[in-house]
Amino acid sequence: MVKNHISYSEFRNWKICPYYRYLTYEKRVNLFEGNIYTAFGKALHEVCEKSLTKPENFSGIKDIQDSFKKHFRQELINLPEDEQTKAKKENLSEWVESALKIIPEIYVALKEKFGDDFKIKKNVLAAEEVLMEPAGKYNDRNMKFKGFIDLVAADDTSGKVCIIDWKSCSWGWNSRKKSDTLVAQQLVLYKHFYCQKHNIDPSNVETYFVLLKRAAKDGNRVEFVRVTAGKKRIENALNDLNKALHNITIGNHVKNKLHCTSCKHRPGSCEFYKTEHCT
C-alpha cells in the first residue's frame, strides 16, 4: 500500500523497528485491535474534544460525565471478543468512577495553568486540529506529515500558543518517560508542523502532555508535563523524520532484532515475534 504521508505513530514504530512499521502500515497486518486501556483513553479524549469545542452542548460537569459513560460503553462494545471478555473481568465501575473524578479536575487544571480568566470560547483555539503538512520530497514522492493535535489553547498571561496532547495513564509517568526523546518527538514534530501550517514563530509556541491519571489521588489526577521544543530539538526530530522517510520510500525495512523481546517503548515481546508474519 503506497501512501504519501506519515504520522507520528508510524514514525515512532519505524524508529522502534522498521520491519514492524512495514508489517502494520504497508502489509496492513494488525494483531492488536485495542483493549480496555485504549477504550478508556478514547472515551476520555472524545469528551475532552467535544466539551472544549462545543461547550454549549453540555449543561455542566455531570453532562460531560454522562457523555463519558456513553462513549466508554461503546468503545468496550467495539473491542474484539477476547478483549471484551477480559474487560468483563475488570471492576468496570472503578474504571468509570476514576474518569468521573478526572473530568472535573481537567477544567480545574486548565484554569490553574492559564489563569482564572480562562474561558473555553476565548482561549480554546482548536481541538483535534488536523495537520497534513509538506515534509519534503523523497525518491520522487512528495511526502506529508499527518497529525491530530488534541488541544490548542491561548495563554493570555504569557501570550503563547500552547499545544496539548492528552495521555491517559494509571499513576503517571516516571522521570525517565518524561525525558524520553522518542516520546517528546510527538510534540516536537506537532509544534514544527503547526507553526509551518499557520506561519507562526516557534518561539511563541509551547508544548505539553497532560496526564489523565486513573489511580492518582484526588487533586492530583491531571498533570501538565512541559516538553521543551527549541530549535536544536526540532532540528534533531526533523533529521530523524528525514531518515525514516528516505528509508521508507526506498523500501528499506530492516528488522530491529534487539526489540523483538525487550523494548522500553513496547513492553514484552512484539506481537509478531515468532509468528508467520515475522520469523
Rosetta silent file (secondary structure, phi, psi, omega in degrees, C-alpha in Angstrom):
SEQUENCE: MVKNHISYSEFRNWKICPYYRYLTYEKRVNLFEGNIYTAFGKALHEVCEKSLTKPENFSGIKDIQDSFKKHFRQELINLPEDEQTKAKKENLSEWVESALKIIPEIYVALKEKFGDDFKIKKNVLAAEEVLMEPAGKYNDRNMKFKGFIDLVAADDTSGKVCIIDWKSCSWGWNSRKKSDTLVAQQLVLYKHFYCQKHNIDPSNVETYFVLLKRAAKDGNRVEFVRVTAGKKRIENALNDLNKALHNITIGNHVKNKLHCTSCKHRPGSCEFYKTEHCT
SCORE:     score description
SCORE:     0.000 S_00000001
   1 L     0.000  117.648 -178.726    0.000    0.000    0.000 S_00000001
   2 L   -98.191  125.265  174.684    1.599    3.249   -1.189 S_00000001
   3 L  -136.372  158.548 -172.899    0.678    6.432    0.614 S_00000001
   4 L  -113.907   36.159  173.304    2.295    9.824    0.662 S_00000001
   5 E  -147.219  162.311  177.567    2.067   10.800    4.305 S_00000001
   6 E  -137.750  138.410  176.367    3.453    9.695    7.649 S_00000001
   7 E   -98.834  170.118  175.419    2.004   10.111   11.137 S_00000001
   8 H   -62.773  -40.742 -178.903    3.912   10.325   14.393 S_00000001
   9 H   -59.557  -41.959  178.673    2.728    6.813   15.294 S_00000001
  10 H   -66.422  -43.250  177.490    4.146    5.438   12.062 S_00000001
  11 H   -60.468  -43.622  179.201    7.389    7.355   12.575 S_00000001
  12 H   -60.953  -45.234  179.736    7.600    6.070   16.158 S_00000001
  13 H   -65.788  -33.516  176.189    7.103    2.492   15.026 S_00000001
  14 H   -64.129  -42.739 -179.588    9.769    2.941   12.357 S_00000001
  15 H   -65.700  -34.601  178.202   12.264    4.122   14.983 S_00000001
  16 H   -71.992  -47.793  179.051   11.455    1.120   17.187 S_00000001
  17 L  -162.996  109.993 -179.906   11.602   -1.374   14.309 S_00000001
  18 H   -55.705  -33.495 -178.810   11.371   -0.552   10.574 S_00000001
  19 H   -73.098  -34.621  174.864   10.057   -4.050    9.840 S_00000001
  20 H   -60.116  -45.415  176.649    7.271   -3.668   12.416 S_00000001
  21 H   -59.281  -42.014  179.544    6.229   -0.463   10.641 S_00000001
  22 H   -60.118  -45.719 -179.364    6.329   -2.299    7.321 S_00000001
  23 H   -63.584  -43.927 -173.143    4.027   -5.057    8.590 S_00000001
  24 H   -82.967  -32.987 -174.899    1.485   -2.722   10.172 S_00000001
  25 H  -102.707  -22.012  179.152    1.446    0.173    7.698 S_00000001
  26 H  -108.787  -45.975  178.236    2.239   -1.462    4.362 S_00000001
  27 L   -81.710  -13.539  177.971    1.207   -5.092    4.728 S_00000001
  28 L    61.035   34.335  175.033   -1.729   -3.978    6.902 S_00000001
  29 L   -88.872  122.283 -177.738   -1.208   -6.775    9.407 S_00000001
  30 L  -135.900  102.927 -179.377   -2.724   -5.708   12.722 S_00000001
  31 L   -89.793  -11.974  179.099   -2.764   -8.162   15.585 S_00000001
  32 L  -110.259  120.777 -178.243   -3.662   -5.511   18.172 S_00000001
  33 L  -121.719   20.881  176.201   -7.178   -4.077   17.961 S_00000001
  34 L   108.089  163.041  177.065   -7.478   -2.412   21.324 S_00000001
  35 L  -152.308 -170.802 -176.247   -8.177   -3.268   24.952 S_00000001
  36 H   -63.359  -29.984 -179.682   -9.827   -1.715   27.995 S_00000001
  37 H   -68.596  -44.440  178.924   -6.979    0.804   28.319 S_00000001
  38 H   -69.509  -34.636  177.994   -7.397    2.107   24.774 S_00000001
  39 H   -62.866  -44.078  178.825  -11.191    2.128   25.190 S_00000001
  40 H   -62.148  -47.489 -178.770  -10.861    4.257   28.329 S_00000001
  41 H   -62.952  -42.396  179.328   -8.413    6.632   26.654 S_00000001
  42 H   -63.478  -41.436 -179.230  -10.533    7.059   23.529 S_00000001
  43 H   -65.592  -41.249  177.477  -13.646    7.814   25.563 S_00000001
  44 H   -65.186  -43.501  177.279  -11.829   10.440   27.642 S_00000001
  45 H   -57.517  -42.492 -176.962  -10.329   12.011   24.514 S_00000001
  46 H   -61.488  -46.895 -177.793  -13.765   12.173   22.961 S_00000001
  47 H   -71.740  -31.151  174.988  -15.391   14.042   25.839 S_00000001
  48 H   -62.066  -48.887 -178.994  -12.403   16.402   26.133 S_00000001
  49 H   -60.846  -51.950 -174.577  -12.690   17.288   22.464 S_00000001
  50 H   -65.339  -42.401 -176.437  -16.464   17.688   22.404 S_00000001
  51 H   -72.825  -23.579 -179.225  -16.782   19.634   25.666 S_00000001
  52 H   -92.557  -14.490  177.772  -13.961   22.020   24.730 S_00000001
  53 H  -105.942  -28.377  179.810  -15.181   22.736   21.198 S_00000001
  54 L  -130.018   60.481 -176.465  -18.941   22.648   21.771 S_00000001
  55 H   -61.144  -24.096 -179.609  -19.423   23.638   25.425 S_00000001
  56 H   -67.196  -15.829  179.183  -22.922   24.835   24.625 S_00000001
  57 H   -84.485   -1.819 -178.328  -23.932   21.198   24.108 S_00000001
  58 L  -124.552  133.527 -177.573  -23.241   20.393   27.768 S_00000001
  59 L   -83.988  -12.065 -179.414  -25.196   21.734   30.726 S_00000001
  60 L   165.615 -171.860 -177.091  -22.365   21.095   33.195 S_00000001
  61 H   -59.598  -41.438 -178.475  -19.845   18.598   34.539 S_00000001
  62 H   -61.127  -37.571  178.968  -22.452   15.894   35.116 S_00000001
  63 H   -64.077  -39.504  178.145  -23.490   16.100   31.479 S_00000001
  64 H   -67.369  -41.586  177.907  -19.857   15.620   30.416 S_00000001
  65 H   -61.414  -41.598  178.247  -19.508   12.690   32.820 S_00000001
  66 H   -63.970  -36.472  177.673  -22.639   11.071   31.363 S_00000001
  67 H   -63.762  -39.535  176.810  -21.162   11.519   27.899 S_00000001
  68 H   -59.870  -46.899 -178.727  -18.049    9.643   29.021 S_00000001
  69 H   -55.842  -43.578 -179.882  -20.149    6.721   30.274 S_00000001
  70 H   -62.803  -48.091 -177.145  -21.884    6.512   26.896 S_00000001
  71 H   -68.760  -36.471  179.689  -18.631    6.636   24.897 S_00000001
  72 H   -64.890  -43.667  177.272  -16.850    4.179   27.200 S_00000001
  73 H   -58.343  -43.666 -178.336  -19.664    1.639   26.814 S_00000001
  74 H   -66.863  -40.352  178.822  -19.486    1.990   23.044 S_00000001
  75 H   -63.798  -37.626  177.716  -15.707    1.648   22.962 S_00000001
  76 H   -65.852  -39.369  178.385  -15.947   -1.547   25.025 S_00000001
  77 H   -63.904  -33.027 -177.427  -18.540   -2.947   22.614 S_00000001
  78 L   -77.594   -9.464 -179.423  -16.188   -2.200   19.718 S_00000001
  79 L   -70.187  155.666  172.812  -13.356   -4.271   21.222 S_00000001
  80 L   -58.667  156.369 -174.992  -12.545   -7.751   19.860 S_00000001
  81 H   -56.668  -41.226 -178.830  -14.443  -10.527   21.622 S_00000001
  82 H   -65.420  -35.186  178.844  -11.439  -11.749   23.602 S_00000001
  83 H   -75.876  -30.269  173.925  -10.769   -8.249   24.907 S_00000001
  84 H   -64.235  -39.587  178.013  -14.446   -7.795   25.782 S_00000001
  85 H   -62.383  -43.850  178.009  -14.201  -10.982   27.823 S_00000001
  86 H   -63.168  -41.112 -177.795  -11.124   -9.643   29.633 S_00000001
  87 H   -63.663  -35.629 -179.759  -12.835   -6.315   30.253 S_00000001
  88 H   -65.508  -20.730  178.501  -15.834   -8.035   31.884 S_00000001
  89 L   -83.098  -11.709  177.837  -13.454   -9.479   34.480 S_00000001
  90 L   -81.601  161.073  172.803  -12.402   -5.949   35.464 S_00000001
  91 L   -84.764   87.291 -173.261  -14.208   -3.854   38.025 S_00000001
  92 H   -63.367  -29.277  178.746  -15.721   -1.561   35.394 S_00000001
  93 H   -63.106  -33.424  177.091  -17.400    0.627   37.993 S_00000001
  94 H   -68.579  -39.610  176.778  -13.925    1.573   39.270 S_00000001
  95 H   -61.446  -45.644 -179.777  -12.812    2.498   35.747 S_00000001
  96 H   -64.687  -44.042 -178.624  -15.892    4.674   35.299 S_00000001
  97 H   -60.718  -38.317  179.623  -15.512    6.246   38.742 S_00000001
  98 H   -63.338  -40.160  178.710  -11.895    7.189   38.003 S_00000001
  99 H   -67.257  -39.096 -179.715  -12.981    9.028   34.829 S_00000001
 100 H   -63.398  -28.243  176.850  -15.787   10.797   36.672 S_00000001
 101 H   -82.548  -32.001  179.350  -13.167   12.126   39.102 S_00000001
 102 H   -67.629  -43.627 -170.342  -10.694   13.060   36.360 S_00000001
 103 H   -54.618  -52.194  179.386  -13.183   15.098   34.300 S_00000001
 104 H   -64.478  -29.632  179.922  -13.819   17.998   36.747 S_00000001
 105 H   -70.080  -23.364  176.939  -10.089   18.166   37.526 S_00000001
 106 H   -60.426  -45.375 -176.216   -9.348   18.774   33.834 S_00000001
 107 H   -74.336  -30.827  172.490  -11.130   22.116   33.965 S_00000001
 108 H   -64.459  -44.747 -178.655   -9.537   22.998   37.307 S_00000001
 109 H   -64.395  -38.001  178.405   -6.102   22.229   35.832 S_00000001
 110 H   -63.280  -40.050  178.361   -6.790   24.376   32.760 S_00000001
 111 H   -70.338  -37.420  177.439   -7.639   27.333   34.979 S_00000001
 112 H   -64.187  -36.582 -179.092   -4.576   26.730   37.147 S_00000001
 113 H   -76.409  -46.376 -171.655   -2.408   26.677   34.028 S_00000001
 114 H  -103.532   -1.972  178.105   -3.969   29.529   32.073 S_00000001
 115 L   101.890  156.835 -176.967   -5.439   31.628   34.872 S_00000001
 116 L   -63.126  -17.764 -178.964   -8.881   32.086   36.404 S_00000001
 117 L   -84.587    3.585 -179.612   -9.887   34.125   33.358 S_00000001
 118 L   -61.458  125.745  177.874   -9.599   31.017   31.150 S_00000001
 119 L  -129.920  134.782 -177.108  -12.743   30.682   29.037 S_00000001
 120 H   -57.665  -47.998 -177.039  -13.376   27.890   26.570 S_00000001
 121 H   -65.890  -26.949 -177.182  -14.861   30.177   23.933 S_00000001
 122 H   -92.000  -43.430 -169.509  -11.995   32.657   24.326 S_00000001
 123 H   -98.029  -24.512  179.606   -8.904   30.540   24.934 S_00000001
 124 E   -80.683  113.656 -178.626   -9.533   27.278   23.084 S_00000001
 125 E   -87.253  -33.287 -179.595   -8.282   27.800   19.542 S_00000001
 126 E  -168.011  154.242  170.317   -8.835   24.242   18.295 S_00000001
 127 E  -134.793  136.770 -173.992   -9.367   20.651   19.368 S_00000001
 128 E    56.776   44.642  177.408   -8.361   17.715   17.195 S_00000001
 129 E   -69.662  131.894 -177.084   -6.710   20.109   14.744 S_00000001
 130 E   -87.088  131.997  171.048   -5.631   18.239   11.639 S_00000001
 131 E  -110.165  130.507  171.232   -2.088   18.531   10.335 S_00000001
 132 E  -146.965   75.884 -168.712   -1.315   17.432    6.784 S_00000001
 133 E  -109.499  144.250  177.501    1.806   19.407    6.034 S_00000001
 134 E   -56.785  131.280  179.627    4.537   19.002    3.380 S_00000001
 135 E  -113.540   -5.863  178.436    7.546   17.167    4.840 S_00000001
 136 E   126.858  172.518  179.304    9.718   17.072    1.707 S_00000001
 137 E  -106.326  128.893 -176.800   10.365   15.082   -1.448 S_00000001
 138 E  -132.568  115.503  177.993   11.889   11.622   -1.086 S_00000001
 139 L    49.166   52.312  176.866   12.757    9.438   -4.056 S_00000001
 140 L    68.313   14.235  176.443   10.262   11.236   -6.308 S_00000001
 141 E  -117.773  122.798  175.484    7.497   11.101   -3.691 S_00000001
 142 E   -80.057  112.301 -174.425    6.171   14.279   -2.108 S_00000001
 143 E  -102.681  150.072  178.073    5.575   13.278    1.499 S_00000001
 144 E  -124.693  157.380  174.279    3.449   14.968    4.153 S_00000001
 145 E  -101.403  127.209 -178.201    3.315   14.805    7.932 S_00000001
 146 E  -110.221  136.412  178.351   -0.109   13.885    9.299 S_00000001
 147 E  -159.870  164.133  175.965   -1.239   14.563   12.838 S_00000001
 148 E  -130.137  112.683 -179.850   -4.157   15.409   15.097 S_00000001
 149 E   -86.450  122.630 -175.439   -3.482   17.940   17.857 S_00000001
 150 E   -60.347  -45.694 -177.139   -5.737   17.255   20.838 S_00000001
 151 E  -151.702  135.379  171.479   -5.933   20.862   22.026 S_00000001
 152 E  -120.837  121.717 -175.795   -4.540   24.247   21.007 S_00000001
 153 E  -130.636  149.505  177.406   -5.051   26.951   23.615 S_00000001
 154 E   -95.894  129.722  177.058   -4.068   30.581   24.011 S_00000001
 155 E   -98.666  104.445 -176.955   -2.305   31.578   27.226 S_00000001
 156 L   -64.217  -30.751 -176.926   -3.301   35.189   27.854 S_00000001
 157 L   -68.061  -48.844 -177.747   -0.712   35.593   30.605 S_00000001
 158 L   -92.875  -16.312 -176.432    2.351   34.629   28.541 S_00000001
 159 L    77.859   10.089 -177.311    0.939   35.410   25.120 S_00000001
 160 E   -90.997  156.421  167.403    1.946   31.908   23.994 S_00000001
 161 E   -95.670  131.671 -176.992    0.047   29.350   21.960 S_00000001
 162 E  -113.809  124.793  175.580    0.003   26.005   23.788 S_00000001
 163 E   -96.795  127.201 -173.507   -0.170   22.656   22.029 S_00000001
 164 E  -125.959  137.730  173.660   -1.568   19.933   24.300 S_00000001
 165 E  -124.658  121.798  178.263   -1.789   16.162   23.940 S_00000001
 166 E   -74.427  137.228  175.666   -3.929   14.190   26.404 S_00000001
 167 E  -133.015  112.061  175.348   -2.384   10.978   27.757 S_00000001
 168 E   -81.951  142.271 -176.969   -4.427    8.628   29.922 S_00000001
 169 E  -157.040 -177.682 -179.741   -2.359    6.519   32.320 S_00000001
 170 L   -88.785  -83.155 -176.923   -2.521    4.891   35.752 S_00000001
 171 L   -93.555  -14.304 -175.355   -0.318    6.663   38.325 S_00000001
 172 L   125.374 -168.494 -179.384    1.517    8.972   35.941 S_00000001
 173 L  -109.798  142.414  172.764    4.923    8.967   34.248 S_00000001
 174 L   -80.215  173.525 -174.900    8.289    8.476   35.868 S_00000001
 175 H   -63.468  -31.571 -179.728   11.158   10.869   35.187 S_00000001
 176 H   -65.892  -43.063  179.467   12.626    8.593   32.525 S_00000001
 177 H   -69.264  -37.457  179.453    9.479    8.634   30.433 S_00000001
 178 H   -62.459  -27.878 -178.661    9.033   12.367   30.893 S_00000001
 179 L  -103.339    5.979 -177.504   12.519   12.904   29.442 S_00000001
 180 L   -67.201  124.810 -176.800   12.302   10.219   26.741 S_00000001
 181 H   -62.339  -43.885 -177.901   13.329   11.707   23.384 S_00000001
 182 H   -65.456  -38.750  176.543   11.060    9.491   21.279 S_00000001
 183 H   -62.757  -46.805 -177.590    8.033   10.310   23.436 S_00000001
 184 H   -64.326  -29.458 -174.980    8.826   14.023   23.251 S_00000001
 185 H   -63.281  -20.841  174.090    9.241   13.958   19.478 S_00000001
 186 H   -57.398  -52.996 -177.491    5.477   13.688   19.041 S_00000001
 187 H   -74.992  -29.904  176.936    5.001   17.208   20.367 S_00000001
 188 H   -62.400  -44.738  179.179    8.244   18.499   18.852 S_00000001
 189 H   -71.011  -38.420  176.224    7.007   17.491   15.388 S_00000001
 190 H   -58.656  -43.905 -179.860    3.491   18.756   16.104 S_00000001
 191 H   -61.458  -48.317 -177.948    4.946   22.130   17.037 S_00000001
 192 H   -58.428  -48.686 -174.736    7.096   22.362   13.914 S_00000001
 193 H   -78.212  -25.721  172.528    4.302   21.480   11.514 S_00000001
 194 H   -65.518  -44.965  178.976    1.679   23.545   13.367 S_00000001
 195 H   -64.578  -37.763  177.283    3.943   26.585   13.033 S_00000001
 196 H   -63.691  -42.935 -179.124    4.528   25.729    9.378 S_00000001
 197 H   -63.348  -42.432 -173.334    0.773   25.487    8.778 S_00000001
 198 H  -103.034    3.219 -178.868   -0.054   28.797   10.463 S_00000001
 199 L    54.312   51.736 -178.680    3.193   30.662    9.714 S_00000001
 200 L  -107.851  144.126  174.567    3.844   31.200   13.428 S_00000001
 201 L   -67.566  122.146 -178.621    7.175   31.928   15.089 S_00000001
 202 H   -57.632  -24.851 -179.964    8.075   28.714   17.000 S_00000001
 203 H   -68.420  -13.170  179.250    9.292   30.798   19.936 S_00000001
 204 H   -97.068    9.877 -177.017    5.641   31.739   20.540 S_00000001
 205 E  -124.364  131.887  174.731    4.503   28.117   20.923 S_00000001
 206 E  -115.599  157.219 -176.104    4.809   25.832   23.962 S_00000001
 207 E  -128.891  140.671 -177.696    4.051   22.109   24.128 S_00000001
 208 E  -143.363  138.865  159.588    2.579   19.959   26.893 S_00000001
 209 E   -90.143  140.867  174.439    1.468   16.437   27.568 S_00000001
 210 E  -118.205  113.486 -176.607   -1.432   16.432   30.007 S_00000001
 211 E   -84.028  128.101  176.770   -1.598   13.212   32.007 S_00000001
 212 E  -108.594  103.749 -164.357   -5.063   11.959   32.971 S_00000001
 213 E  -102.504  114.416 -177.017   -4.314    9.580   35.841 S_00000001
 214 L   -63.858  -41.106 -169.353   -6.803    6.857   36.743 S_00000001
 215 L  -101.317    3.549 -177.935   -5.224    5.765   40.013 S_00000001
 216 L   -74.628  164.877  179.015   -3.978    9.069   41.399 S_00000001
 217 L   -77.944  160.879  177.839   -5.376   10.732   44.490 S_00000001
 218 L   -55.133  137.394 -179.859   -7.960   13.492   44.372 S_00000001
 219 L    87.844   -7.136 -179.146   -6.407   16.786   43.312 S_00000001
 220 L  -130.827   24.757 -174.954   -3.558   15.041   41.511 S_00000001
 221 L   -86.698  -13.936 -179.678   -5.405   13.335   38.670 S_00000001
 222 E  -128.371  125.863 -176.372   -4.373   15.834   35.979 S_00000001
 223 E  -133.763  128.066  173.461   -0.757   16.835   35.420 S_00000001
 224 E   -83.950  127.121  175.414    0.818   19.179   32.870 S_00000001
 225 E  -118.438  109.739 -177.835    4.192   17.899   31.607 S_00000001
 226 E   -76.875  139.734  174.960    6.037   20.501   29.592 S_00000001
 227 E  -113.970  118.595  177.047    8.099   19.372   26.607 S_00000001
 228 L   -75.202  133.852 -176.694   10.859   21.724   25.569 S_00000001
 229 L  -138.706   65.342  178.760   10.956   22.069   21.799 S_00000001
 230 L   -79.748 -176.544 -174.607   13.686   24.528   20.926 S_00000001
 231 H   -57.624  -45.467 -177.465   15.482   24.950   17.622 S_00000001
 232 H   -66.981  -40.871 -178.729   18.012   22.158   18.184 S_00000001
 233 H   -67.686  -36.922  175.858   15.420   19.643   19.342 S_00000001
 234 H   -65.218  -43.276  178.959   13.231   20.407   16.324 S_00000001
 235 H   -59.508  -43.560  179.999   16.258   20.026   14.048 S_00000001
 236 H   -65.275  -40.931  179.411   17.077   16.624   15.565 S_00000001
 237 H   -64.862  -40.613  179.146   13.480   15.427   15.214 S_00000001
 238 H   -68.061  -34.601  175.628   13.353   16.510   11.570 S_00000001
 239 H   -62.544  -42.953  177.973   16.648   14.728   10.888 S_00000001
 240 H   -64.921  -40.216  178.572   15.143   11.530   12.320 S_00000001
 241 H   -64.331  -40.223  177.890   11.988   12.052   10.270 S_00000001
 242 H   -60.631  -42.290  178.629   14.096   12.561    7.136 S_00000001
 243 H   -62.357  -43.583 -179.662   15.892    9.257    7.771 S_00000001
 244 H   -61.812  -48.696 -176.692   12.590    7.475    8.221 S_00000001
 245 H   -66.260  -37.092  177.311   11.051    8.900    5.050 S_00000001
 246 H   -61.892  -48.969 -177.339   14.158    8.184    2.977 S_00000001
 247 H   -68.666  -38.125  178.944   14.263    4.545    4.065 S_00000001
 248 H   -63.693  -43.546 -175.727   10.518    4.044    3.768 S_00000001
 249 H   -75.261  -15.713  174.587   10.388    5.421    0.232 S_00000001
 250 L   -99.665    1.903  176.863   13.261    3.194   -0.960 S_00000001
 251 L    76.571   31.086  179.558   11.680    0.132    0.647 S_00000001
 252 L   -94.274  107.267 -174.586   14.333   -0.413    3.303 S_00000001
 253 L  -123.268   65.161 -177.130   12.636   -2.352    6.137 S_00000001
 254 L   -70.873  135.018  179.468   15.436   -3.678    8.335 S_00000001
 255 L   -80.233  131.081  175.570   14.294   -5.728   11.318 S_00000001
 256 L   -92.968   90.627 -174.390   15.456   -4.460   14.714 S_00000001
 257 H   -66.861  -19.537  178.941   16.015   -7.800   16.426 S_00000001
 258 H   -66.633  -20.678 -177.174   17.019   -6.082   19.672 S_00000001
 259 H  -104.924   10.326 -179.985   13.370   -5.087   20.167 S_00000001
 260 L   -65.169  -40.194 -176.246   11.752   -8.468   19.458 S_00000001
 261 L  -124.023   -6.509 -178.320   11.517   -9.408   23.133 S_00000001
 262 L  -147.911  110.279 -177.778   12.719   -6.348   25.011 S_00000001
 263 L  -149.603  123.828 -176.763   11.685   -2.794   24.189 S_00000001
 264 L   -68.245  -22.362 -179.057   11.092    0.053   26.622 S_00000001
 265 L   -87.709  -18.698  179.343    8.560    1.623   24.273 S_00000001
 266 L  -141.993   83.562 -172.238    6.523   -1.538   23.808 S_00000001
 267 L   -53.642  144.516  179.286    6.888   -3.744   26.928 S_00000001
 268 L    83.737 -170.331 -179.514    7.119   -7.502   26.464 S_00000001
 269 L   -77.925  147.435  174.293    7.555   -9.389   23.232 S_00000001
 270 L   -60.761  141.892 -178.049    6.460   -7.915   19.915 S_00000001
 271 L   -65.256  -16.949  178.896    3.104   -9.381   18.867 S_00000001
 272 L   -92.571   -5.793 -174.646    4.703  -10.550   15.618 S_00000001
 273 L   -60.294  124.791  178.992    7.579  -12.361   17.339 S_00000001
 274 L    58.497   31.061  172.113    7.871  -15.959   16.073 S_00000001
 275 E  -105.769  175.814  179.854    4.630  -15.708   14.091 S_00000001
 276 L   -62.586  -21.566 -177.319    4.138  -16.368   10.386 S_00000001
 277 L   -81.460  -22.445 -175.857    4.478  -12.630    9.787 S_00000001
 278 E  -153.049   90.488 -177.292    7.950  -12.256   11.232 S_00000001
 279 L  -102.871    0.000    0.000   10.064  -15.383   11.626 S_00000001
